[in-house]
Amino acid sequence: MPDWFWPAIAMVVILEGLGPLCFPNRWKAYIKELSSLSVAQLRQIGGVTVIIGALWLLWATT
């Protein structure tokens, strides 16, 4: 595995934890809103997020 893999995972975990740490009420409302979306909408959001992340990774490594 590349040397940057585990630090990158650690950064993701840190960034994901900032929402509930700093804004617990907003984060809870956001999670409730997400749970009301349809499966198709969640897949669309996930797909767009993966594409943006992949493009960003490609751009950052070139």
WOLINDA-V683865 format. One record per backbone hydrogen bond with DSSP energy under -0.5 kcal/mol. NH is the residue of the N-H (numbers start at 1). CO is the residue of the C=O. If there is no record, write none. Layout:
# WOLINDA-V683865
nh=[NH	NH]
co=[CO	CO]
This chain:
# WOLINDA-V683865
nh=[5	8	9	10	11	12	13	14	15	16	17	18	18	19	20	21	22	23	27	28	29	30	31	32	33	34	35	36	36	37	42	43	44	45	46	47	48	49	50	51	52	53	54	55	56	57	58	59	60	61	62]
co=[2	4	5	6	7	8	9	10	11	12	13	14	15	15	16	17	18	19	23	24	25	26	27	28	29	30	31	32	33	34	38	39	40	41	42	43	44	45	46	47	48	49	50	51	52	53	54	55	56	57	59]
